[in-house]
């Protein structure tokens, strides 16, 4: 039970910390994720006796996957609460399905993507005008890109 709580906390913390480094400190998604993952995984690798063996095995995997969650742009997910919830969803996916992904590449990134999509779809699910809101959001993204291109010329 305590191991599960630690893994959930790691997922939330990893997503939030990466999001902060990515969007607030402006380091970029890849640098933020890789830097923080190297610190966490390296410290566990060089000091394995600090944690019980199951935690030492799973914490780096949960952290790197949740750091994928934190790589999201602030234009797509703008609140720390949304990132924390995505980290929570990622942790729950990892805890409950990690044995099914054994041997498959891309499982951490896919799980991170699923957790982000779950949280980002909540406003659409709560709306009475689900289709209209989705089309409006798509139209807004398309025309926003056209406005940027025109302003660059």
C-alpha positions as CSV (number, residue, x, y, z in Angstrom):
1,X,0.0,0.0,0.0
2,X,2.7,2.5,0.9
3,X,4.7,1.5,-2.2
4,X,1.6,2.3,-4.4
5,X,1.3,5.7,-2.7
6,X,5.0,6.5,-3.3
7,X,4.6,5.6,-6.9
8,X,1.5,7.8,-7.3
9,X,3.3,10.7,-5.6
10,X,6.3,10.1,-7.9
11,X,4.0,10.3,-11.0
12,X,2.4,13.5,-9.8
13,X,5.7,15.1,-8.7
14,X,7.5,14.1,-11.9
15,X,4.8,15.6,-14.2
16,X,4.7,18.8,-12.2
17,X,8.4,19.3,-11.9
18,X,9.0,18.7,-15.6
19,X,6.1,21.0,-16.5
20,X,7.6,23.7,-14.3
21,X,11.1,23.3,-15.9
22,X,9.6,23.1,-19.4
23,X,7.1,26.0,-19.3
24,X,8.1,28.3,-16.5
25,X,11.9,28.1,-16.6
26,X,11.7,27.8,-20.5
27,X,14.2,24.8,-20.7
28,X,12.1,23.0,-23.3
29,X,10.3,19.6,-23.0
30,X,13.1,17.3,-23.9
31,X,15.8,19.0,-21.8
32,X,13.5,19.2,-18.8
33,X,12.5,15.6,-19.0
34,X,16.0,14.2,-19.6
35,X,17.7,16.4,-17.0
36,X,15.2,15.5,-14.2
37,X,15.1,11.8,-15.2
38,X,18.9,11.6,-15.1
39,X,18.9,13.1,-11.6
40,X,16.2,10.7,-10.3
41,X,17.4,7.6,-12.1
42,X,21.1,8.3,-11.4
43,X,20.6,8.9,-7.7
44,X,18.7,5.6,-7.5
45,X,21.3,3.8,-9.6
46,X,24.2,5.0,-7.5
47,X,22.5,4.6,-4.1
48,X,20.3,1.5,-4.5
49,X,20.3,0.7,-0.8
50,X,18.3,3.8,0.1
51,X,15.1,2.3,-1.2
52,X,13.5,-1.2,-1.1
53,X,14.1,-3.2,-4.3
54,X,10.6,-2.9,-5.8
55,X,10.6,0.9,-5.4
56,X,14.2,1.2,-6.8
57,X,12.9,-0.8,-9.8
58,X,9.7,1.2,-10.5
59,X,10.4,4.8,-9.4
60,X,12.7,5.6,-12.4
61,X,10.1,4.2,-14.8
62,X,7.2,6.1,-13.2
63,X,9.2,9.3,-13.1
64,X,10.3,9.1,-16.8
65,X,6.7,8.4,-17.9
66,X,5.3,11.2,-15.8
67,X,8.0,13.5,-17.2
68,X,6.5,12.8,-20.6
69,X,3.3,14.1,-19.2
70,X,5.1,17.3,-18.0
71,X,6.4,17.9,-21.6
72,X,3.0,19.2,-22.6
73,X,2.9,22.8,-23.8
74,X,1.2,25.4,-21.6
75,X,-0.9,26.2,-24.7
76,X,-2.5,22.8,-24.5
77,X,-2.8,22.3,-20.7
78,X,-2.3,25.5,-18.8
79,X,-2.8,24.6,-15.2
80,X,-0.7,22.8,-12.7
81,X,-3.8,21.0,-11.4
82,X,-4.4,19.5,-14.9
83,X,-0.8,18.3,-15.0
84,X,-1.1,16.9,-11.5
85,X,-4.2,15.0,-12.4
86,X,-2.5,13.7,-15.6
87,X,0.4,12.5,-13.5
88,X,-2.1,10.8,-11.2
89,X,-3.9,9.1,-14.1
90,X,-0.5,8.1,-15.6
91,X,0.5,6.5,-12.2
92,X,-2.7,4.6,-12.0
93,X,-2.3,3.3,-15.6
94,X,1.3,2.3,-14.8
95,X,0.4,0.5,-11.6
96,X,-2.5,-1.4,-13.0
97,X,-1.2,-2.3,-16.5
98,X,2.6,-2.3,-16.4
99,X,2.7,-6.1,-16.6
100,X,0.8,-6.1,-19.8
101,X,3.3,-3.8,-21.5
102,X,6.3,-5.9,-20.7
103,X,8.4,-6.2,-23.8
104,X,6.6,-3.5,-25.8
105,X,8.4,-0.3,-26.8
106,X,6.7,3.0,-26.2
107,X,4.5,1.9,-23.3
108,X,5.5,4.8,-21.1
109,X,4.9,7.4,-23.8
110,X,1.7,5.9,-24.8
111,X,0.5,5.8,-21.2
112,X,1.5,9.4,-20.8
113,X,-0.4,10.4,-23.9
114,X,-3.5,8.5,-22.7
115,X,-3.4,10.3,-19.4
116,X,-3.1,13.7,-21.0
117,X,-6.0,13.0,-23.4
118,X,-8.2,11.9,-20.5
119,X,-7.6,15.1,-18.6
120,X,-7.8,17.3,-21.7
121,X,-11.1,15.8,-22.7
122,X,-12.9,16.6,-19.4
123,X,-14.1,20.1,-20.6
124,X,-15.6,18.5,-23.7
125,X,-17.3,15.8,-21.7
126,X,-18.9,18.3,-19.4
127,X,-20.2,20.5,-22.2
128,X,-23.8,20.1,-23.5
129,X,-22.5,21.1,-27.0
130,X,-19.9,18.4,-27.3
131,X,-19.5,18.4,-31.1
132,X,-19.8,22.2,-31.5
133,X,-17.1,22.7,-28.8
134,X,-14.8,20.2,-30.5
135,X,-15.2,21.9,-33.9
136,X,-14.8,25.3,-32.4
137,X,-11.5,24.2,-30.7
138,X,-10.2,22.7,-34.0
139,X,-11.1,25.9,-35.9
140,X,-9.5,28.0,-33.3
141,X,-6.2,26.0,-33.6
142,X,-6.3,26.2,-37.4
143,X,-6.9,29.9,-37.7
144,X,-4.4,30.7,-34.9
145,X,-1.7,29.1,-37.0
146,X,-2.7,31.1,-40.0
147,X,-2.6,34.3,-38.1
148,X,0.9,33.5,-36.8
149,X,2.0,32.8,-40.4
150,X,0.6,36.1,-41.6
151,X,2.2,38.1,-38.8
152,X,5.6,36.5,-39.6
153,X,5.5,37.8,-43.3
